[in-house]
Amino acid sequence: MITEIELRRGKLYWCGMNSPLKIVLISTYELGRQPFGLASPAAWMRKRGNGVVCMDLARQSLDEAAIREADLIGVYLPMHTATRLAAQLLPALRAKNPSAHVCCYGLYAPMNESYLRNLGVATILGGEFEGGLVHLVERLTRRNGNGATTAMQEESVISLERLPFEVPDRTGLPALQKYAHLIIPGDGYRLVGSTEASRGCKHLCRHCPIVPVYNGIFRIVPREIVLEDVRRQILAGAQHISFGDPDFFNGIGHAIPLIEEFHREFPGVTYDVTIKIEHLRKHEHLLPKLKETGCLFVISAVESVDDAVLASLDKGHTRADFLHVASVFCALGLTLHPTFVPFSPWTTIESYLDLLRVIAERELMENVAPIQLGIRLLIPQCSRMLELHDIKRSIGEIG
């Protein structure tokens, strides 16, 4: 039933009492964590009266009945593995419901835009995607009500607007017991929750997939939104929180008050964060604060111990910086979990053996996941790696 005409953004839209959409949001993979990329947009859409079914296919089977009934199917693509799995899934979704509008959103959606559109994806959203999803829902609602709308994507493929964040709604997701646990020697295991205190990154590391989308911009999630998300997960049994920020120290004035308040409210709950070596050196005086507030370990993308490779990657740190930070962590009793990209166009047998030697000499073997010793450099479209002449010369066409 059409009730009024509204002028918005300089365009004429029909508005009114249209039926809410049936929405399915799908995650294929998110490192064993409850998908933030489902919980956050679900909150936005449910607040506006839409029915939302969340499916984490890493822990659930595909609900075919919900797929057949859906008006909108959104597939979350936060990383390369999730994108590869989604590419296999999309033809099946299209076959089960040819009339549904299919949207892919998240960091890897805009970097694979042409590939995804060839698979039948109608809308691509990257960056701060929640606002775009809400606008898409409004547009599809008008279409369902036979109002004036357009079939072409109106939403920005990449949006970096400042959003009024909502507290993530994790209703319908598998229980935390279904996800990865933290095993502590002598102390058993702890259920792990996860959240984000910031998004994007102010750095421009050449190989980083965040850079083509955010280009040096990062966004803060208000402290109370983060803490309320944490509260709800702790009520659900979480005993450890993993902060999924690309770099927790991007906004140091936001990060430190947050963990102080976190620790005051939940003194028995531990956490982990991801921080660049560059920031760990710059803010070395704050590392005791991490330990005091319950930080069990810090993940840091070291990538290489070869200074020439680090310079090519524009990482902002040197081999000496990494070794210094590792020593500081050891002295403080903090655990450093370095990650690496050991296989790149510059890798030699000697450089690989050197990496293994450093890990052994610094007694970091238990801190480095085996997969970190086999990772290859990924170069997506629009990567800053393509600025390097020797990279452009050594790769083929990016499909």
C-alpha positions in Angstrom: 0.0 0.0 0.0 1.5 3.3 -1.1 0.9 6.2 1.3 3.1 9.1 0.4 5.9 10.5 -1.8 9.2 11.4 -0.2 12.0 13.6 -1.7 15.4 12.2 -0.6 18.9 12.9 -1.9 17.4 14.9 -4.7 15.3 11.9 -6.0 11.7 11.1 -5.9 10.7 7.9 -4.1 7.5 6.2 -3.3 7.3 5.3 0.4 4.7 3.7 2.6 3.4 0.6 4.2 5.4 -1.9 2.1 6.0 -5.4 3.5 9.3 -5.9 5.2 11.9 -7.9 3.3 13.0 -11.5 4.1 16.8 -11.2 4.4 19.4 -14.0 4.6 22.9 -13.0 5.6 25.6 -15.6 5.0 29.2 -16.0 6.2 31.4 -18.8 4.7 34.5 -18.3 6.9 35.8 -16.0 9.6 38.7 -17.7 11.3 36.6 -19.7 13.8 34.9 -16.6 15.3 31.2 -15.7 15.4 30.9 -13.5 12.3 30.8 -9.8 13.3 29.9 -9.2 9.6 26.5 -10.9 10.2 25.8 -9.6 13.7 26.4 -5.9 12.8 24.2 -5.6 9.7 21.5 -7.8 11.3 21.1 -5.2 14.1 20.6 -2.4 11.5 18.0 -4.4 9.5 16.1 -5.8 12.4 15.8 -2.4 14.0 14.0 -1.3 10.8 11.5 -4.1 11.0 13.0 -6.6 8.6 13.2 -10.3 9.1 16.8 -11.5 9.1 18.2 -15.1 9.1 21.9 -15.4 9.7 23.8 -18.4 8.5 27.4 -19.2 9.4 28.2 -22.0 7.0 31.5 -22.7 8.9 29.3 -24.0 11.7 25.8 -24.6 10.1 24.3 -26.2 7.1 22.6 -24.1 4.5 18.9 -23.5 5.3 17.5 -24.1 1.9 13.9 -23.1 2.9 15.1 -19.7 4.1 17.1 -19.3 0.8 14.1 -20.0 -1.3 11.9 -17.5 0.6 14.5 -14.7 0.7 14.1 -11.4 -1.1 17.7 -10.4 -0.4 20.7 -12.7 0.1 23.8 -11.0 1.5 27.1 -12.8 1.5 29.9 -11.5 3.7 33.4 -11.5 2.3 36.0 -10.4 4.9 39.0 -12.3 3.5 40.3 -14.3 0.5 39.3 -17.8 1.9 35.7 -16.6 2.5 35.6 -15.2 -1.1 36.8 -18.5 -2.6 34.1 -20.4 -0.7 31.5 -17.9 -1.6 32.3 -18.2 -5.3 31.5 -21.9 -5.1 28.3 -21.2 -3.2 26.8 -18.4 -5.4 25.7 -20.5 -8.3 23.7 -22.8 -5.9 22.1 -19.8 -4.3 21.0 -18.4 -7.7 19.6 -21.8 -8.7 17.6 -22.2 -5.5 16.1 -18.7 -5.7 16.6 -17.0 -9.1 14.5 -14.0 -8.1 16.4 -13.1 -4.9 18.6 -10.0 -5.0 22.2 -11.1 -4.3 24.6 -8.8 -2.6 28.3 -9.4 -1.6 29.7 -7.1 1.1 32.9 -6.8 3.1 36.5 -6.0 2.4 37.0 -8.4 -0.5 33.8 -7.6 -2.3 34.9 -4.5 -4.2 38.3 -6.0 -5.0 36.5 -8.8 -6.8 33.7 -6.8 -8.3 33.8 -7.9 -11.9 34.3 -11.5 -10.9 31.4 -11.5 -8.5 29.1 -9.7 -11.0 29.8 -12.4 -13.5 28.6 -14.9 -10.9 25.2 -13.0 -10.7 25.9 -10.7 -7.8 23.8 -7.5 -8.3 25.2 -5.3 -5.5 28.7 -4.9 -4.2 29.4 -3.1 -1.0 32.8 -2.4 0.7 34.2 -0.3 3.5 31.5 0.9 5.9 28.9 -1.4 4.4 26.0 -1.2 6.9 24.6 2.1 5.5 24.7 0.7 2.0 22.9 -2.4 3.1 20.1 -0.4 4.7 19.7 1.8 1.6 19.6 -1.4 -0.6 16.9 -2.8 1.7 14.9 0.4 1.3 15.3 0.3 -2.5 14.2 -3.3 -2.7 11.2 -2.6 -0.4 10.1 0.1 -2.8 10.4 -2.4 -5.6 8.3 -5.0 -3.8 5.7 -2.3 -3.2 5.6 -1.5 -6.9 7.1 1.9 -6.2 9.5 3.9 -8.3 13.0 2.5 -8.1 16.0 1.5 -10.3 17.4 -2.0 -10.9 20.9 -0.6 -11.1 23.1 -0.3 -8.0 22.6 3.1 -6.4 24.8 2.5 -3.4 28.5 3.3 -3.4 30.7 0.3 -4.1 33.1 1.6 -1.4 31.7 3.9 1.3 33.8 5.4 4.1 31.1 7.5 5.7 31.0 7.8 9.4 28.2 5.6 10.7 26.1 5.8 13.8 27.0 2.2 14.9 24.4 -0.2 16.3 25.2 -2.8 18.9 25.7 -6.1 17.0 22.7 -8.5 17.2 24.0 -12.1 17.4 20.5 -13.6 17.6 20.3 -16.9 15.6 24.1 -17.4 15.3 25.5 -20.7 16.7 26.5 -20.5 20.4 30.0 -19.5 21.3 30.6 -23.1 22.3 30.6 -24.0 18.6 33.5 -21.7 17.9 37.2 -21.7 18.5 38.3 -22.1 22.2 41.4 -20.6 23.8 43.5 -23.4 25.5 45.6 -22.2 28.4 48.2 -24.8 29.7 47.2 -25.8 33.2 44.0 -23.8 33.1 41.9 -25.7 30.6 40.1 -23.8 27.8 38.1 -20.6 27.6 35.1 -19.7 25.4 36.1 -16.9 23.0 34.0 -13.9 21.9 35.0 -11.3 19.4 34.3 -7.7 18.5 35.7 -4.7 16.7 36.7 -1.4 18.3 37.8 0.2 15.0 37.8 -0.5 11.3 40.1 0.3 8.4 43.7 1.4 9.0 45.6 4.6 8.7 48.7 2.9 7.3 49.4 2.0 3.7 51.4 -1.3 3.8 51.9 -2.1 0.2 50.6 -5.7 0.4 47.6 -5.2 2.7 44.1 -5.9 1.4 42.7 -3.1 3.6 44.5 -0.4 1.7 42.7 -0.5 -1.7 39.4 -0.1 0.2 40.2 2.3 3.1 43.3 4.1 1.6 44.6 5.2 5.0 41.3 5.9 6.7 40.1 4.2 9.8 36.8 4.5 11.8 36.3 4.3 15.5 33.4 2.2 17.0 32.1 4.1 20.1 33.3 2.7 23.3 29.8 2.0 24.7 28.9 0.1 21.6 32.0 -2.1 21.9 31.4 -2.7 25.6 27.8 -3.6 25.2 28.7 -6.1 22.6 31.3 -7.6 25.0 28.7 -7.6 27.9 26.3 -9.7 25.8 28.9 -12.2 24.8 30.2 -12.5 28.4 26.6 -13.2 29.5 26.5 -15.9 26.8 29.6 -17.5 28.4 32.6 -15.8 26.8 35.7 -15.8 29.0 38.1 -14.2 26.5 37.5 -11.5 23.9 39.4 -11.2 20.6 39.5 -7.7 19.3 39.4 -8.0 15.5 40.7 -4.5 14.6 43.2 -4.4 11.8 45.4 -2.5 14.3 44.3 -1.9 17.8 46.7 1.0 18.3 45.6 3.0 15.2 43.6 5.2 17.7 45.6 5.0 20.8 43.4 7.5 22.6 40.5 5.2 22.0 42.2 1.9 22.7 43.7 2.6 26.1 40.6 4.0 27.8 38.6 1.1 26.3 40.8 -1.6 27.7 40.9 0.1 31.1 37.1 0.2 31.3 36.9 -3.3 29.9 39.2 -4.5 32.7 37.4 -2.6 35.4 34.1 -4.1 34.4 35.4 -7.6 33.6 38.6 -8.1 35.7 38.5 -11.9 35.1 38.1 -11.8 31.3 41.2 -11.8 29.2 41.6 -10.5 25.6 43.9 -10.4 22.6 44.6 -7.7 20.0 46.4 -7.1 16.7 49.1 -4.4 16.6 51.8 -3.4 14.1 55.5 -3.8 15.2 55.8 -0.1 14.3 53.2 0.8 16.9 54.6 -1.6 19.5 57.9 0.2 19.3 56.3 3.7 19.2 54.1 3.0 22.2 56.4 0.6 24.1 55.7 2.5 27.3 52.1 1.3 27.1 52.8 -2.4 26.8 52.7 -2.9 30.6 49.2 -1.5 30.4 48.2 -4.3 28.1 49.4 -6.9 30.5 47.8 -5.2 33.5 44.4 -5.1 31.8 44.3 -8.8 30.9 45.9 -9.0 27.5 47.1 -12.6 27.0 48.8 -12.1 23.6 49.3 -9.7 20.8 49.2 -10.7 17.1 51.5 -8.7 14.8 52.0 -9.0 11.1 55.8 -9.1 11.0 55.7 -10.6 7.4 59.5 -11.0 7.0 62.8 -10.6 8.8 64.5 -9.4 5.6 64.9 -5.6 5.6 64.8 -5.4 1.8 61.5 -7.3 1.7 60.1 -5.2 4.6 61.0 -2.0 2.6 59.3 -3.4 -0.5 56.2 -4.1 1.5 56.4 -0.6 3.1 55.8 -2.2 6.5 57.2 0.6 8.6 59.5 -1.6 10.7 62.8 -3.3 10.3 64.3 -6.7 11.4 65.9 -4.9 14.4 62.5 -3.5 15.4 60.9 -6.9 15.4 63.8 -8.4 17.4 63.6 -5.5 19.9 59.8 -5.9 20.4 60.2 -9.7 20.8 62.7 -9.0 23.6 60.5 -6.5 25.3 57.6 -8.9 25.3 59.7 -11.7 26.7 60.9 -9.4 29.6 57.3 -8.3 30.3 55.9 -11.8 30.2 53.6 -10.9 27.3 53.1 -13.3 24.5 53.8 -12.1 20.9 52.2 -14.1 18.0 54.1 -13.0 14.9 52.6 -13.8 11.5 54.6 -14.0 8.3 54.3 -14.1 4.5 57.4 -16.2 3.9 56.8 -16.9 0.2 57.1 -13.9 -2.1 59.0 -13.1 -5.4 62.0 -12.3 -3.2 62.2 -15.5 -1.2 65.3 -17.6 -1.5 66.3 -20.8 0.3 68.7 -18.7 2.4 66.1 -16.2 3.4 63.6 -18.9 4.3 66.2 -20.7 6.5 67.1 -17.3 8.1 63.4 -16.9 9.1 63.3 -20.3 10.7 66.6 -19.6 12.4 65.2 -16.3 13.9 62.1 -18.1 15.1 64.1 -20.8 16.8 66.7 -18.5 18.4 64.0 -16.2 19.8 62.1 -19.3 21.1 59.0 -18.3 19.2 58.3 -21.8 17.8 55.2 -22.3 19.9 54.0 -18.8 19.1 54.0 -19.2 15.3 51.2 -21.3 13.8 52.5 -23.8 11.3 50.4 -22.3 8.5 52.5 -19.1 8.9 55.5 -20.9 7.5 53.7 -21.7 4.2 51.8 -18.5 3.3 52.3 -17.0 -0.1 52.0 -13.3 -1.0 48.5 -12.5 -2.3 48.1 -9.7 -4.8 44.5 -8.6 -5.4 43.3 -6.1 -7.9 44.3 -2.5 -6.9 47.0 -3.7 -4.6 49.8 -1.3 -4.0 52.2 -4.2 -4.8 51.4 -3.4 -8.4 53.3 -0.1 -8.0 56.5 -2.1 -8.0 58.2 -2.8 -11.4 59.6 -6.2 -10.5 56.1 -7.3 -9.3 54.4 -6.2 -12.4 57.0 -7.9 -14.5 56.7 -11.2 -12.6 52.9 -11.7 -12.5 50.3 -12.4 -15.1 46.9 -10.8 -15.6 44.8 -10.6 -12.5 41.4 -12.1 -13.2 
